């Protein structure tokens, strides 16, 4: 018997150029924002990072790393039970194979002939021409020219690939809802 859990990711992007205004917004809307992943436009100040920690908000800094609150699990337990988040900020060249036992973020392009495999969630923010396999709860792609995409055991059809490539400048969130795969543009 395979134990599964379905989750959707919701992202809230914030321009954090004004710490005071951003802090007021986060504090005022904290109950609503707890279900979102906060994307900061730039690296937040120590003050703003502490505000997020105090409010229990998970946040992500583009081209950097994910900061999450884990109230039920101690940090030592979490490290033992979960593979680390891997971030690659370069292009993946032809012939290169990247395998991750946890979540994987690739900020560069994936060239033709490269293979990416993540047991966890996978996010590729560059152009993707190589083979992609994702076993996680969600996949984020910006554009893909490869016919070799496998997500949650399902091979993407040509129609699915066309839908992903409709707007190559905007990332798409791909999740599995039971038997169906949903592709949604992240704005």
C-alpha positions in Angstrom: 0.0 0.0 0.0 1.4 3.4 -1.0 0.7 6.2 1.4 0.0 9.5 -0.5 -0.8 13.0 0.5 -2.0 15.7 -1.9 -0.9 19.3 -1.5 -1.2 22.4 -3.5 1.3 25.2 -3.4 0.2 28.8 -3.3 2.7 31.6 -3.7 2.5 35.2 -2.6 5.1 37.5 -4.1 6.2 40.5 -2.1 8.2 43.5 -3.1 10.2 44.0 0.1 11.9 47.3 -0.7 10.2 49.1 2.3 10.8 47.0 5.4 8.3 48.9 7.6 5.4 48.7 5.1 6.2 45.0 4.3 6.3 44.2 8.1 3.0 45.9 8.6 1.4 44.0 5.7 2.8 40.7 6.9 1.6 41.3 10.5 -1.8 42.4 9.4 -2.4 39.5 7.0 -0.4 36.7 8.8 -3.5 34.5 9.3 -4.2 34.5 5.6 -0.6 34.2 4.5 0.2 31.1 6.7 -1.1 28.9 3.8 1.2 30.6 1.2 4.8 30.4 0.4 6.1 34.0 0.5 8.5 35.0 -2.4 10.6 38.0 -1.6 11.8 40.1 -4.6 15.2 40.6 -2.9 17.0 39.2 0.1 15.0 40.3 3.2 16.7 42.3 6.0 17.3 40.5 9.3 14.4 42.5 10.7 12.0 41.2 8.0 13.3 37.6 8.3 12.6 37.8 12.1 9.1 39.1 11.4 8.4 36.0 9.2 9.9 33.7 11.8 7.8 35.3 14.6 4.6 35.0 12.5 5.4 31.4 11.4 5.5 32.2 7.7 7.5 30.2 5.2 9.4 32.2 2.7 11.6 31.8 -0.4 14.3 34.1 -1.7 14.7 33.7 -5.6 18.1 32.2 -6.5 18.7 31.3 -2.9 16.9 29.0 -0.6 13.7 28.1 1.1 13.0 29.0 4.8 10.2 27.0 6.5 8.7 26.8 9.9 8.3 23.2 11.2 6.4 23.4 14.5 5.7 19.7 14.9 9.2 18.4 14.3 12.5 19.3 15.9 15.3 20.5 13.6 17.3 17.4 14.4 14.4 15.1 13.6 13.7 17.0 10.4 17.3 16.6 9.2 17.2 12.9 9.9 13.8 12.3 8.2 14.0 14.6 5.1 16.6 14.9 2.4 18.0 18.5 2.1 16.8 21.0 -0.5 19.4 21.2 -3.3 19.8 24.4 -5.3 21.8 24.6 -8.5 22.5 28.1 -9.9 24.1 27.1 -13.1 23.3 25.5 -16.5 23.1 21.7 -16.6 25.1 20.6 -19.6 24.5 17.9 -22.1 25.4 14.4 -20.7 25.2 15.6 -17.1 22.8 13.7 -14.7 21.5 15.3 -11.6 19.8 13.1 -9.0 18.3 14.4 -5.8 16.7 12.4 -3.0 14.8 15.6 -1.8 13.5 18.8 -3.4 15.6 20.4 -6.2 15.7 23.9 -7.6 17.6 24.6 -10.8 18.0 28.3 -11.6 19.8 27.8 -15.0 18.9 26.1 -18.2 18.9 22.3 -18.7 20.5 21.5 -22.0 19.5 18.8 -24.4 21.0 15.4 -23.4 21.0 16.3 -19.6 18.9 14.2 -17.2 17.2 15.6 -14.0 15.7 13.3 -11.4 14.2 14.5 -8.1 12.4 12.2 -5.6 10.9 15.4 -4.1 9.5 18.5 -5.7 11.3 20.0 -8.7 11.6 23.6 -9.8 13.4 24.6 -13.1 13.4 28.4 -13.7 15.4 28.2 -16.9 14.7 26.8 -20.3 14.6 23.0 -20.2 15.6 20.8 -23.2 16.6 17.7 -21.3 14.9 14.7 -19.6 13.0 15.5 -16.4 11.6 13.1 -13.8 9.8 14.4 -10.7 8.4 12.2 -7.9 7.3 15.0 -5.7 4.0 16.7 -5.0 4.6 19.5 -7.5 6.7 20.5 -10.5 7.5 24.1 -11.6 8.6 24.6 -15.2 9.1 27.8 -17.2 9.5 26.3 -20.7 10.3 22.9 -22.0 11.3 21.7 -25.5 11.9 18.1 -24.5 9.4 15.3 -25.0 10.8 13.5 -21.9 8.9 14.7 -18.9 7.7 12.3 -16.2 5.7 13.6 -13.3 4.3 11.3 -10.6 4.7 8.3 -12.9 2.9 9.9 -15.9 4.6 10.9 -19.1 3.5 14.3 -20.4 1.6 14.3 -23.7 2.3 16.8 -26.5 -0.8 18.8 -25.5 0.6 19.2 -21.9 3.9 20.3 -23.2 2.3 22.9 -25.5 0.3 24.2 -22.6 3.5 24.7 -20.5 5.1 26.5 -23.4 2.2 28.9 -24.2 3.9 31.7 -22.2 7.6 30.8 -21.9 8.4 33.8 -19.7 6.1 32.7 -16.9 6.6 29.6 -14.7 3.9 27.0 -14.5 2.9 25.0 -11.4 2.1 21.4 -12.2 0.3 19.3 -9.6 -1.5 16.0 -9.6 -5.1 15.9 -8.5 -6.0 12.3 -8.2 -6.0 10.9 -11.8 -5.5 14.4 -13.4 -2.5 16.6 -13.7 -3.3 20.4 -13.4 -1.1 23.0 -15.1 -1.4 26.6 -13.8 0.5 29.7 -14.7 2.1 31.4 -11.7 1.6 35.1 -12.0 
